[in-house]
């Protein structure tokens, strides 16, 4: 009988730990003693004590776990709604109205988590069989999963079509197993972003990231056509502090100003001039640090060296925007199945928007506002709207008498970007 939920003595455990435990048992003296009937068909009550040593009420009774438990078929319905990320408070209210069960928000979270439990084998099987992904796994000596890379056919196709620039970065707190999620991203001909690969790593170290990038390269035959990889991941020992340099913070701030100017140099002449000025004001320790760590790899960070081939992307803002959108769909600390399901929902939505933009460029044609035979009109007839706007900006800047241009082979660099002609 439900009124005897608090019956039974409390079993005391003596440990040297500090963990607090709770029990529904309250040393209640209420008892019902039964015996099997002579014909062994029934239970007969032999004695009964219904005097309780604690408060009893219907309100308390409805809060017991067994009374809050939902039927199995209703739990399946709740799991589906939780996968769609409905508001839990509104869902809770609806359940109470429909079932009369006093479910809590924690009950709903537990039901959702129970529906997402699966093994590593089931996870890999889902990626391969449900989403059609090619999968690479990294395991340690104890056969524990340390990394995962997956890519479906559409990702591979889009990368093969637009391999020139790849954006690469990690985002955190998406998985309850504390793996970092890395996204490989490209920009298509209409300026739309496209996820072309996803990696998951247990450790964010040089060896793990090298395995991940190698897995991406091995899965994509068009990798040699990639000219620029945009990332802020740096696993070399370049981190330094004013204390280690033996200089004041004021001197470091001055050095930062010069480094910022060097990063945005647009001509070789301005780079050389700034470098010489930098040497005149910076202490020897800072110049040695700069020369040893940064000067010889300018092509990896200097605007002048990087701008040829980056499609005017000078930061990783494009990928950071995508990571922000992922976090609106994938809940923090999701289970692996929930992460995969919601991530691909996000990807399918991106593809739907991409296809709409691509179709619009074919179905709708801009009415030309330029004279016949003009360079602007010719480019507008030749290019899609997105690249045409970039070219038009360069043409307008070339006509500005205040704009300077530096010729380098087949490239003319104007303030604000580079155009190949």
HUZI-V59957 format. One record per backbone hydrogen bond with DSSP energy under -1.0 kcal/mol. NH is the residue of the N-H (numbers start at 0). CO is the residue of the C=O. If there is no record, write none. Layout:
nh:NH co:CO
nh:NH co:CO
This chain:
nh:3 co:0
nh:4 co:1
nh:6 co:3
nh:25 co:5
nh:26 co:7
nh:27 co:5
nh:30 co:48
nh:32 co:46
nh:34 co:43
nh:36 co:41
nh:39 co:36
nh:43 co:34
nh:45 co:32
nh:46 co:32
nh:48 co:30
nh:60 co:56
nh:61 co:57
nh:62 co:59
nh:63 co:60
nh:67 co:63
nh:68 co:64
nh:74 co:70
nh:75 co:71
nh:76 co:72
nh:77 co:73
nh:78 co:74
nh:79 co:75
nh:80 co:76
nh:81 co:77
nh:82 co:78
nh:83 co:79
nh:84 co:81
nh:85 co:80
nh:90 co:86
nh:91 co:87
nh:92 co:88
nh:93 co:89
nh:94 co:90
nh:95 co:91
nh:96 co:92
nh:97 co:93
nh:98 co:94
nh:99 co:95
nh:102 co:100
nh:107 co:103
nh:108 co:104
nh:109 co:105
nh:110 co:106
nh:111 co:107
nh:112 co:108
nh:113 co:109
nh:114 co:110
nh:115 co:112
nh:122 co:118
nh:123 co:119
nh:124 co:120
nh:125 co:121
nh:126 co:122
nh:127 co:123
nh:128 co:124
nh:129 co:125
nh:130 co:125
nh:132 co:126
nh:133 co:150
nh:135 co:148
nh:137 co:146
nh:139 co:143
nh:142 co:139
nh:145 co:137
nh:146 co:137
nh:147 co:199
nh:148 co:135
nh:149 co:197
nh:150 co:133
nh:155 co:151
nh:156 co:152
nh:157 co:153
nh:158 co:154
nh:159 co:155
nh:160 co:156
nh:161 co:157
nh:165 co:227
nh:166 co:184
nh:167 co:229
nh:168 co:182
nh:170 co:180
nh:175 co:333
nh:177 co:174
nh:179 co:200
nh:180 co:170
nh:181 co:198
nh:182 co:168
nh:183 co:196
nh:184 co:166
nh:185 co:193
nh:187 co:191
nh:190 co:187
nh:193 co:185
nh:195 co:183
nh:197 co:149
nh:198 co:181
nh:199 co:147
nh:200 co:179
nh:201 co:145
nh:204 co:202
nh:208 co:204
nh:209 co:205
nh:210 co:206
nh:211 co:207
nh:212 co:208
nh:213 co:209
nh:214 co:210
nh:215 co:211
nh:216 co:212
nh:217 co:213
nh:218 co:214
nh:222 co:219
nh:224 co:221
nh:225 co:222
nh:226 co:163
nh:227 co:163
nh:229 co:165
nh:237 co:235
nh:244 co:240
nh:245 co:241
nh:246 co:241
nh:251 co:247
nh:252 co:248
nh:253 co:249
nh:254 co:250
nh:255 co:251
nh:256 co:252
nh:257 co:253
nh:258 co:254
nh:259 co:255
nh:260 co:256
nh:261 co:257
nh:262 co:258
nh:263 co:259
nh:264 co:261
nh:270 co:266
nh:271 co:267
nh:272 co:268
nh:273 co:269
nh:274 co:270
nh:275 co:271
nh:276 co:272
nh:277 co:273
nh:278 co:274
nh:279 co:275
nh:280 co:276
nh:281 co:277
nh:286 co:282
nh:287 co:283
nh:288 co:284
nh:289 co:285
nh:290 co:286
nh:291 co:287
nh:292 co:288
nh:293 co:289
nh:294 co:289
nh:296 co:293
nh:297 co:294
nh:299 co:296
nh:300 co:297
nh:301 co:297
nh:302 co:262
nh:305 co:301
nh:306 co:302
nh:308 co:306
nh:312 co:309
nh:319 co:315
nh:320 co:316
nh:321 co:317
nh:322 co:318
nh:323 co:319
nh:324 co:320
nh:325 co:321
nh:326 co:322
nh:328 co:325
nh:329 co:325
nh:332 co:172
nh:333 co:173
nh:338 co:334
nh:339 co:335
nh:340 co:336
nh:341 co:337
nh:342 co:338
nh:343 co:339
nh:344 co:340
nh:345 co:341
nh:346 co:342
nh:347 co:343
nh:348 co:344
nh:349 co:345
nh:350 co:346
nh:351 co:347
nh:352 co:348
nh:353 co:349
nh:354 co:350
nh:355 co:351
nh:356 co:352
nh:357 co:353
nh:358 co:354
nh:359 co:355
nh:360 co:356
nh:362 co:358
nh:363 co:359
nh:373 co:370
nh:377 co:373
nh:378 co:374
nh:379 co:375
nh:380 co:376
nh:381 co:377
nh:382 co:378
nh:387 co:383
nh:388 co:384
nh:389 co:385
nh:390 co:386
nh:391 co:387
nh:392 co:388
nh:393 co:389
nh:394 co:390
nh:395 co:391
nh:396 co:392
nh:397 co:393
nh:399 co:396
nh:402 co:399
nh:405 co:412
nh:407 co:410
nh:410 co:407
nh:411 co:418
nh:412 co:405
nh:413 co:416
nh:416 co:413
nh:418 co:411
nh:420 co:409
